[in-house]
Amino acid sequence: MNVLVTGAGGFLGRYIAEMLLAQGDRVRGLGSQPHPEMESLGVEMVCADLGNSESVAAACRGMDVVFHTAGIAGLGGRWKDYFQINTLGTRHIVEGCRRFGVRRLVFTSSPSVIFNGEDQRGVDESAPYPCRWLCYYAHSKALAEQMVLGANGIDGLSTCALRPHLIWGPRDRSLVPRILDRARRGKLIIVGDQTNQADITYVENAATAHLQAADALAAESPVAGRAYFISQGEPVNCWGWMGELLAMAGIPPLKKTMSFKAAWRWGWGFEAVYRLFGLRGEPLMTRFLAAQLARSHYFSIARAKADFGYQPAVSTAEGMRRLAAEIGNSKRVMKM
């Protein structure tokens, strides 16, 4: 097949591209900057801004399948940036698919599109979008997800959305490094009573789910027009898991604690100050982060199992072993 992977130079996108190459597909990658390492693997890389509709549409020409993983995440910043990349960029992908007759579009969404700040224990895809948004990222991704699912069946295009939660593993340059960096700088504080559980997703499992969904996606299949939660299938204690990460990196256990109510108030205050003065970067605390750190958020993957046979092939224990090996190698390199 001819396959386009947006964000092919990113964490999840690269794993998807590598799996596609391994099964003999021709892969085109779309990114905002050059990625010579992907070209060396045999990926045809196209540099384009998701905000440029013509460039995005051109990248879709001749494709059988599109995996749209590109986007921006974060807790701070401006609404217009999130909307430009996550929402408007997705609109351009959908329009490019329709214009050039792409048959299948798999969109990488997020469980944050339904997060309302309350505990979410084992909820399934029937959970509604919230009435209020705690961060621009979640809002922009929710609008994009609705757009993708709403395009299903139009001009012969079949679509679905996957919601992998907290993707981690070797080559991660976002989630785990951010946790470790905050901890090293003394900026990571235990919020809540430390009993909350959360879903996590090993990166190879997330990538495999995307390929499985694409294979099953067709106009007459149950996958068309649906969203799916993706995870390890077994939640972890949020603070216990982060403690394991810190131990891998040789970082002392966390000692500072804060109640959820206090963290929520601090988050509200930081957000107000950042908005008032137009500050860039991420606040130390936000309401979204406070809720993510203190509340439980794990989801049922029964629909993904039933509709396209998803199973987390790499266990959490094995994934952590592989991640520990990478962190250990990094520490040895830094000492040299």
Contacts in CASP RR format, 6 or more apart in sequence:
PFRMAT RR
TARGET T0000
AUTHOR 0000-0000-0000
METHOD contacts of the structure
MODEL  1
MNVLVTGAGGFLGRYIAEMLLAQGDRVRGLGSQPHPEMESLGVEMVCADL
GNSESVAAACRGMDVVFHTAGIAGLGGRWKDYFQINTLGTRHIVEGCRRF
GVRRLVFTSSPSVIFNGEDQRGVDESAPYPCRWLCYYAHSKALAEQMVLG
ANGIDGLSTCALRPHLIWGPRDRSLVPRILDRARRGKLIIVGDQTNQADI
TYVENAATAHLQAADALAAESPVAGRAYFISQGEPVNCWGWMGELLAMAG
IPPLKKTMSFKAAWRWGWGFEAVYRLFGLRGEPLMTRFLAAQLARSHYFS
IARAKADFGYQPAVSTAEGMRRLAAEIGNSKRVMKM
1 25 0 8 1.000
1 26 0 8 1.000
1 64 0 8 1.000
1 65 0 8 1.000
2 25 0 8 1.000
2 26 0 8 1.000
2 28 0 8 1.000
2 62 0 8 1.000
2 63 0 8 1.000
2 64 0 8 1.000
2 65 0 8 1.000
3 20 0 8 1.000
3 25 0 8 1.000
3 26 0 8 1.000
3 27 0 8 1.000
3 28 0 8 1.000
3 63 0 8 1.000
3 64 0 8 1.000
3 65 0 8 1.000
3 66 0 8 1.000
3 67 0 8 1.000
4 27 0 8 1.000
4 28 0 8 1.000
4 29 0 8 1.000
4 30 0 8 1.000
4 59 0 8 1.000
4 60 0 8 1.000
4 63 0 8 1.000
4 65 0 8 1.000
4 66 0 8 1.000
4 67 0 8 1.000
4 102 0 8 1.000
5 13 0 8 1.000
5 16 0 8 1.000
5 17 0 8 1.000
5 20 0 8 1.000
5 27 0 8 1.000
5 28 0 8 1.000
5 29 0 8 1.000
5 30 0 8 1.000
5 43 0 8 1.000
5 66 0 8 1.000
5 67 0 8 1.000
5 69 0 8 1.000
6 29 0 8 1.000
6 30 0 8 1.000
6 31 0 8 1.000
6 50 0 8 1.000
6 59 0 8 1.000
6 66 0 8 1.000
6 67 0 8 1.000
6 68 0 8 1.000
6 69 0 8 1.000
6 70 0 8 1.000
6 93 0 8 1.000
7 13 0 8 1.000
7 29 0 8 1.000
7 30 0 8 1.000
7 31 0 8 1.000
7 69 0 8 1.000
7 70 0 8 1.000
7 71 0 8 1.000
8 14 0 8 1.000
8 16 0 8 1.000
8 17 0 8 1.000
8 27 0 8 1.000
8 29 0 8 1.000
8 30 0 8 1.000
8 31 0 8 1.000
8 35 0 8 1.000
8 38 0 8 1.000
8 43 0 8 1.000
8 45 0 8 1.000
8 69 0 8 1.000
9 17 0 8 1.000
9 29 0 8 1.000
9 31 0 8 1.000
9 35 0 8 1.000
9 37 0 8 1.000
9 38 0 8 1.000
10 69 0 8 1.000
10 173 0 8 1.000
11 167 0 8 1.000
11 171 0 8 1.000
11 172 0 8 1.000
11 173 0 8 1.000
11 174 0 8 1.000
11 203 0 8 1.000
12 69 0 8 1.000
12 108 0 8 1.000
12 164 0 8 1.000
12 167 0 8 1.000
12 203 0 8 1.000
12 206 0 8 1.000
12 207 0 8 1.000
12 210 0 8 1.000
13 67 0 8 1.000
13 69 0 8 1.000
13 207 0 8 1.000
14 38 0 8 1.000
14 171 0 8 1.000
15 203 0 8 1.000
15 204 0 8 1.000
15 206 0 8 1.000
15 207 0 8 1.000
16 67 0 8 1.000
16 69 0 8 1.000
16 207 0 8 1.000
16 210 0 8 1.000
16 211 0 8 1.000
17 27 0 8 1.000
17 29 0 8 1.000
17 38 0 8 1.000
17 41 0 8 1.000
17 43 0 8 1.000
18 41 0 8 1.000
19 207 0 8 1.000
19 208 0 8 1.000
19 211 0 8 1.000
20 27 0 8 1.000
20 211 0 8 1.000
21 27 0 8 1.000
21 41 0 8 1.000
21 42 0 8 1.000
21 43 0 8 1.000
23 211 0 8 1.000
26 44 0 8 1.000
27 42 0 8 1.000
27 43 0 8 1.000
27 44 0 8 1.000
28 43 0 8 1.000
28 44 0 8 1.000
28 45 0 8 1.000
28 46 0 8 1.000
28 59 0 8 1.000
28 63 0 8 1.000
29 38 0 8 1.000
29 43 0 8 1.000
29 44 0 8 1.000
29 45 0 8 1.000
29 46 0 8 1.000
29 59 0 8 1.000
30 45 0 8 1.000
30 46 0 8 1.000
30 48 0 8 1.000
30 50 0 8 1.000
30 56 0 8 1.000
30 59 0 8 1.000
30 70 0 8 1.000
31 45 0 8 1.000
31 46 0 8 1.000
31 47 0 8 1.000
31 48 0 8 1.000
31 70 0 8 1.000
32 47 0 8 1.000
32 48 0 8 1.000
32 49 0 8 1.000
32 50 0 8 1.000
32 70 0 8 1.000
33 47 0 8 1.000
34 45 0 8 1.000
34 47 0 8 1.000
35 43 0 8 1.000
35 45 0 8 1.000
38 45 0 8 1.000
39 45 0 8 1.000
46 55 0 8 1.000
46 58 0 8 1.000
46 59 0 8 1.000
48 55 0 8 1.000
48 56 0 8 1.000
48 58 0 8 1.000
48 59 0 8 1.000
49 55 0 8 1.000
50 56 0 8 1.000
50 70 0 8 1.000
50 71 0 8 1.000
50 84 0 8 1.000
50 85 0 8 1.000
50 88 0 8 1.000
50 89 0 8 1.000
50 90 0 8 1.000
50 92 0 8 1.000
50 93 0 8 1.000
51 84 0 8 1.000
51 85 0 8 1.000
51 88 0 8 1.000
51 89 0 8 1.000
51 92 0 8 1.000
52 92 0 8 1.000
53 92 0 8 1.000
53 95 0 8 1.000
56 89 0 8 1.000
56 92 0 8 1.000
56 93 0 8 1.000
56 95 0 8 1.000
56 96 0 8 1.000
57 92 0 8 1.000
57 95 0 8 1.000
57 96 0 8 1.000
57 99 0 8 1.000
57 100 0 8 1.000
60 66 0 8 1.000
60 93 0 8 1.000
60 96 0 8 1.000
60 97 0 8 1.000
60 99 0 8 1.000
60 100 0 8 1.000
60 102 0 8 1.000
61 100 0 8 1.000
62 100 0 8 1.000
62 102 0 8 1.000
63 97 0 8 1.000
63 100 0 8 1.000
63 102 0 8 1.000
64 102 0 8 1.000
64 103 0 8 1.000
64 104 0 8 1.000
65 102 0 8 1.000
65 103 0 8 1.000
65 104 0 8 1.000
65 105 0 8 1.000
65 106 0 8 1.000
65 214 0 8 1.000
66 93 0 8 1.000
66 97 0 8 1.000
66 102 0 8 1.000
66 104 0 8 1.000
66 105 0 8 1.000
66 106 0 8 1.000
67 106 0 8 1.000
67 108 0 8 1.000
67 210 0 8 1.000
67 214 0 8 1.000
68 90 0 8 1.000
68 93 0 8 1.000
68 105 0 8 1.000
68 106 0 8 1.000
68 107 0 8 1.000
68 108 0 8 1.000
68 148 0 8 1.000
69 108 0 8 1.000
69 210 0 8 1.000
70 85 0 8 1.000
71 85 0 8 1.000
71 86 0 8 1.000
72 81 0 8 1.000
72 82 0 8 1.000
72 85 0 8 1.000
72 86 0 8 1.000
72 137 0 8 1.000
73 137 0 8 1.000
73 174 0 8 1.000
74 135 0 8 1.000
74 137 0 8 1.000
74 282 0 8 1.000
75 135 0 8 1.000
75 137 0 8 1.000
75 282 0 8 1.000
75 283 0 8 1.000
75 286 0 8 1.000
75 288 0 8 1.000
75 289 0 8 1.000
76 135 0 8 1.000
76 136 0 8 1.000
76 274 0 8 1.000
76 281 0 8 1.000
76 282 0 8 1.000
76 283 0 8 1.000
76 286 0 8 1.000
77 136 0 8 1.000
77 274 0 8 1.000
77 280 0 8 1.000
77 281 0 8 1.000
77 282 0 8 1.000
78 136 0 8 1.000
79 136 0 8 1.000
79 139 0 8 1.000
79 140 0 8 1.000
82 136 0 8 1.000
82 137 0 8 1.000
82 139 0 8 1.000
82 140 0 8 1.000
83 136 0 8 1.000
83 140 0 8 1.000
83 143 0 8 1.000
85 140 0 8 1.000
86 137 0 8 1.000
86 140 0 8 1.000
86 141 0 8 1.000
86 143 0 8 1.000
86 144 0 8 1.000
87 140 0 8 1.000
87 143 0 8 1.000
87 144 0 8 1.000
87 147 0 8 1.000
89 144 0 8 1.000
90 107 0 8 1.000
90 144 0 8 1.000
90 147 0 8 1.000
90 148 0 8 1.000
91 144 0 8 1.000
91 147 0 8 1.000
93 105 0 8 1.000
94 105 0 8 1.000
94 147 0 8 1.000
94 148 0 8 1.000
94 151 0 8 1.000
94 157 0 8 1.000
94 159 0 8 1.000
96 102 0 8 1.000
97 105 0 8 1.000
97 151 0 8 1.000
97 157 0 8 1.000
98 151 0 8 1.000
98 154 0 8 1.000
98 155 0 8 1.000
98 157 0 8 1.000
101 155 0 8 1.000
101 156 0 8 1.000
101 157 0 8 1.000
102 157 0 8 1.000
103 156 0 8 1.000
103 157 0 8 1.000
103 158 0 8 1.000
104 157 0 8 1.000
104 158 0 8 1.000
104 159 0 8 1.000
104 214 0 8 1.000
104 217 0 8 1.000
104 218 0 8 1.000
105 148 0 8 1.000
105 151 0 8 1.000
105 157 0 8 1.000
105 158 0 8 1.000
105 159 0 8 1.000
105 160 0 8 1.000
106 159 0 8 1.000
106 160 0 8 1.000
106 161 0 8 1.000
106 162 0 8 1.000
106 210 0 8 1.000
106 213 0 8 1.000
106 214 0 8 1.000
106 217 0 8 1.000
107 144 0 8 1.000
107 145 0 8 1.000
107 148 0 8 1.000
107 159 0 8 1.000
107 160 0 8 1.000
107 161 0 8 1.000
107 162 0 8 1.000
108 161 0 8 1.000
108 162 0 8 1.000
108 164 0 8 1.000
108 210 0 8 1.000
109 141 0 8 1.000
109 144 0 8 1.000
109 145 0 8 1.000
109 148 0 8 1.000
109 161 0 8 1.000
109 162 0 8 1.000
109 163 0 8 1.000
109 227 0 8 1.000
110 137 0 8 1.000
110 138 0 8 1.000
110 141 0 8 1.000
110 163 0 8 1.000
110 164 0 8 1.000
110 165 0 8 1.000
111 120 0 8 1.000
111 163 0 8 1.000
111 165 0 8 1.000
111 199 0 8 1.000
111 229 0 8 1.000
111 297 0 8 1.000
111 299 0 8 1.000
112 135 0 8 1.000
112 137 0 8 1.000
112 138 0 8 1.000
112 141 0 8 1.000
112 288 0 8 1.000
113 129 0 8 1.000
113 138 0 8 1.000
113 141 0 8 1.000
113 142 0 8 1.000
113 145 0 8 1.000
113 163 0 8 1.000
114 120 0 8 1.000
114 123 0 8 1.000
114 127 0 8 1.000
114 128 0 8 1.000
114 129 0 8 1.000
114 130 0 8 1.000
114 142 0 8 1.000
115 130 0 8 1.000
115 134 0 8 1.000
115 138 0 8 1.000
115 288 0 8 1.000
115 291 0 8 1.000
115 292 0 8 1.000
115 297 0 8 1.000
116 130 0 8 1.000
116 131 0 8 1.000
116 132 0 8 1.000
116 134 0 8 1.000
117 130 0 8 1.000
117 134 0 8 1.000
117 287 0 8 1.000
117 288 0 8 1.000
117 291 0 8 1.000
117 295 0 8 1.000
118 291 0 8 1.000
118 295 0 8 1.000
119 196 0 8 1.000
119 295 0 8 1.000
119 296 0 8 1.000
119 297 0 8 1.000
120 127 0 8 1.000
120 295 0 8 1.000
120 296 0 8 1.000
120 297 0 8 1.000
120 298 0 8 1.000
120 299 0 8 1.000
121 197 0 8 1.000
121 296 0 8 1.000
121 298 0 8 1.000
122 298 0 8 1.000
122 299 0 8 1.000
122 300 0 8 1.000
123 299 0 8 1.000
123 300 0 8 1.000
124 229 0 8 1.000
124 299 0 8 1.000
124 300 0 8 1.000
124 302 0 8 1.000
124 303 0 8 1.000
125 226 0 8 1.000
125 227 0 8 1.000
125 228 0 8 1.000
125 229 0 8 1.000
125 303 0 8 1.000
129 142 0 8 1.000
129 146 0 8 1.000
133 139 0 8 1.000
133 142 0 8 1.000
134 286 0 8 1.000
134 287 0 8 1.000
134 288 0 8 1.000
134 291 0 8 1.000
135 286 0 8 1.000
135 287 0 8 1.000
135 288 0 8 1.000
138 288 0 8 1.000
145 161 0 8 1.000
145 227 0 8 1.000
148 159 0 8 1.000
148 160 0 8 1.000
148 161 0 8 1.000
149 159 0 8 1.000
149 160 0 8 1.000
149 161 0 8 1.000
149 225 0 8 1.000
149 226 0 8 1.000
149 227 0 8 1.000
150 159 0 8 1.000
150 225 0 8 1.000
151 157 0 8 1.000
151 159 0 8 1.000
152 158 0 8 1.000
152 159 0 8 1.000
152 160 0 8 1.000
152 224 0 8 1.000
152 225 0 8 1.000
153 159 0 8 1.000
153 219 0 8 1.000
153 224 0 8 1.000
153 225 0 8 1.000
156 219 0 8 1.000
158 217 0 8 1.000
158 218 0 8 1.000
158 219 0 8 1.000
158 221 0 8 1.000
158 223 0 8 1.000
158 224 0 8 1.000
158 225 0 8 1.000
159 217 0 8 1.000
159 224 0 8 1.000
159 225 0 8 1.000
160 213 0 8 1.000
160 217 0 8 1.000
160 223 0 8 1.000
160 224 0 8 1.000
160 225 0 8 1.000
160 226 0 8 1.000
160 227 0 8 1.000
160 228 0 8 1.000
161 225 0 8 1.000
161 226 0 8 1.000
161 227 0 8 1.000
161 228 0 8 1.000
162 206 0 8 1.000
162 209 0 8 1.000
162 210 0 8 1.000
162 213 0 8 1.000
162 227 0 8 1.000
162 228 0 8 1.000
162 230 0 8 1.000
162 304 0 8 1.000
163 227 0 8 1.000
163 228 0 8 1.000
163 229 0 8 1.000
163 230 0 8 1.000
163 299 0 8 1.000
164 201 0 8 1.000
164 206 0 8 1.000
164 209 0 8 1.000
164 230 0 8 1.000
164 231 0 8 1.000
165 198 0 8 1.000
165 199 0 8 1.000
165 200 0 8 1.000
165 201 0 8 1.000
165 229 0 8 1.000
165 230 0 8 1.000
165 231 0 8 1.000
165 297 0 8 1.000
165 298 0 8 1.000
165 299 0 8 1.000
166 175 0 8 1.000
166 198 0 8 1.000
166 199 0 8 1.000
166 200 0 8 1.000
166 201 0 8 1.000
167 175 0 8 1.000
167 201 0 8 1.000
167 202 0 8 1.000
167 203 0 8 1.000
167 206 0 8 1.000
168 175 0 8 1.000
168 176 0 8 1.000
168 200 0 8 1.000
168 201 0 8 1.000
168 202 0 8 1.000
168 203 0 8 1.000
168 323 0 8 1.000
169 176 0 8 1.000
169 202 0 8 1.000
169 203 0 8 1.000
169 319 0 8 1.000
169 322 0 8 1.000
169 323 0 8 1.000
169 326 0 8 1.000
170 203 0 8 1.000
170 322 0 8 1.000
170 323 0 8 1.000
170 325 0 8 1.000
170 326 0 8 1.000
171 203 0 8 1.000
171 326 0 8 1.000
172 203 0 8 1.000
172 323 0 8 1.000
176 245 0 8 1.000
176 323 0 8 1.000
179 188 0 8 1.000
179 242 0 8 1.000
179 245 0 8 1.000
179 246 0 8 1.000
180 245 0 8 1.000
180 246 0 8 1.000
180 249 0 8 1.000
180 251 0 8 1.000
182 188 0 8 1.000
183 246 0 8 1.000
183 249 0 8 1.000
183 251 0 8 1.000
183 254 0 8 1.000
184 251 0 8 1.000
186 256 0 8 1.000
187 284 0 8 1.000
188 242 0 8 1.000
188 254 0 8 1.000
189 254 0 8 1.000
189 256 0 8 1.000
189 257 0 8 1.000
189 258 0 8 1.000
189 263 0 8 1.000
190 239 0 8 1.000
190 254 0 8 1.000
190 256 0 8 1.000
190 257 0 8 1.000
190 258 0 8 1.000
190 293 0 8 1.000
191 257 0 8 1.000
191 258 0 8 1.000
191 259 0 8 1.000
191 260 0 8 1.000
191 263 0 8 1.000
191 290 0 8 1.000
191 293 0 8 1.000
191 294 0 8 1.000
192 257 0 8 1.000
192 258 0 8 1.000
192 259 0 8 1.000
192 260 0 8 1.000
192 263 0 8 1.000
192 293 0 8 1.000
192 294 0 8 1.000
193 294 0 8 1.000
194 237 0 8 1.000
194 238 0 8 1.000
194 239 0 8 1.000
194 240 0 8 1.000
195 237 0 8 1.000
196 237 0 8 1.000
196 238 0 8 1.000
196 239 0 8 1.000
196 293 0 8 1.000
196 294 0 8 1.000
196 295 0 8 1.000
196 296 0 8 1.000
196 297 0 8 1.000
197 235 0 8 1.000
197 236 0 8 1.000
197 237 0 8 1.000
197 238 0 8 1.000
197 296 0 8 1.000
197 298 0 8 1.000
198 235 0 8 1.000
198 236 0 8 1.000
198 238 0 8 1.000
198 241 0 8 1.000
198 292 0 8 1.000
198 296 0 8 1.000
198 297 0 8 1.000
198 298 0 8 1.000
199 229 0 8 1.000
199 231 0 8 1.000
199 232 0 8 1.000
199 233 0 8 1.000
199 235 0 8 1.000
199 236 0 8 1.000
199 297 0 8 1.000
199 298 0 8 1.000
199 299 0 8 1.000
200 231 0 8 1.000
200 232 0 8 1.000
200 235 0 8 1.000
200 236 0 8 1.000
200 241 0 8 1.000
200 316 0 8 1.000
201 230 0 8 1.000
201 231 0 8 1.000
201 232 0 8 1.000
201 312 0 8 1.000
202 232 0 8 1.000
202 312 0 8 1.000
202 314 0 8 1.000
202 316 0 8 1.000
202 319 0 8 1.000
204 313 0 8 1.000
204 314 0 8 1.000
205 230 0 8 1.000
205 232 0 8 1.000
205 312 0 8 1.000
205 313 0 8 1.000
205 314 0 8 1.000
206 230 0 8 1.000
208 310 0 8 1.000
208 313 0 8 1.000
209 228 0 8 1.000
209 230 0 8 1.000
209 304 0 8 1.000
209 308 0 8 1.000
209 310 0 8 1.000
212 308 0 8 1.000
212 309 0 8 1.000
212 310 0 8 1.000
213 223 0 8 1.000
213 228 0 8 1.000
213 304 0 8 1.000
213 308 0 8 1.000
213 310 0 8 1.000
215 308 0 8 1.000
216 223 0 8 1.000
216 307 0 8 1.000
216 308 0 8 1.000
216 309 0 8 1.000
217 223 0 8 1.000
217 224 0 8 1.000
218 224 0 8 1.000
221 307 0 8 1.000
222 307 0 8 1.000
223 307 0 8 1.000
223 308 0 8 1.000
226 303 0 8 1.000
226 307 0 8 1.000
228 301 0 8 1.000
228 303 0 8 1.000
228 304 0 8 1.000
228 307 0 8 1.000
228 310 0 8 1.000
229 299 0 8 1.000
229 300 0 8 1.000
229 301 0 8 1.000
229 303 0 8 1.000
229 304 0 8 1.000
230 301 0 8 1.000
230 304 0 8 1.000
230 310 0 8 1.000
231 298 0 8 1.000
231 299 0 8 1.000
231 301 0 8 1.000
231 312 0 8 1.000
232 312 0 8 1.000
232 315 0 8 1.000
232 316 0 8 1.000
233 301 0 8 1.000
233 312 0 8 1.000
234 316 0 8 1.000
235 296 0 8 1.000
235 298 0 8 1.000
236 316 0 8 1.000
238 293 0 8 1.000
238 296 0 8 1.000
239 254 0 8 1.000
242 254 0 8 1.000
243 253 0 8 1.000
243 254 0 8 1.000
244 320 0 8 1.000
246 252 0 8 1.000
246 253 0 8 1.000
246 254 0 8 1.000
247 253 0 8 1.000
248 320 0 8 1.000
248 323 0 8 1.000
248 324 0 8 1.000
248 327 0 8 1.000
248 328 0 8 1.000
249 327 0 8 1.000
249 331 0 8 1.000
250 331 0 8 1.000
258 266 0 8 1.000
260 290 0 8 1.000
260 291 0 8 1.000
260 294 0 8 1.000
260 295 0 8 1.000
263 285 0 8 1.000
263 289 0 8 1.000
263 290 0 8 1.000
263 293 0 8 1.000
263 294 0 8 1.000
264 287 0 8 1.000
264 290 0 8 1.000
264 291 0 8 1.000
266 284 0 8 1.000
266 285 0 8 1.000
266 290 0 8 1.000
267 283 0 8 1.000
267 285 0 8 1.000
267 286 0 8 1.000
267 287 0 8 1.000
267 289 0 8 1.000
267 290 0 8 1.000
268 287 0 8 1.000
270 283 0 8 1.000
270 284 0 8 1.000
270 285 0 8 1.000
270 286 0 8 1.000
271 283 0 8 1.000
271 286 0 8 1.000
271 287 0 8 1.000
273 279 0 8 1.000
273 283 0 8 1.000
274 281 0 8 1.000
274 283 0 8 1.000
301 310 0 8 1.000
304 310 0 8 1.000
305 311 0 8 1.000
314 322 0 8 1.000
END
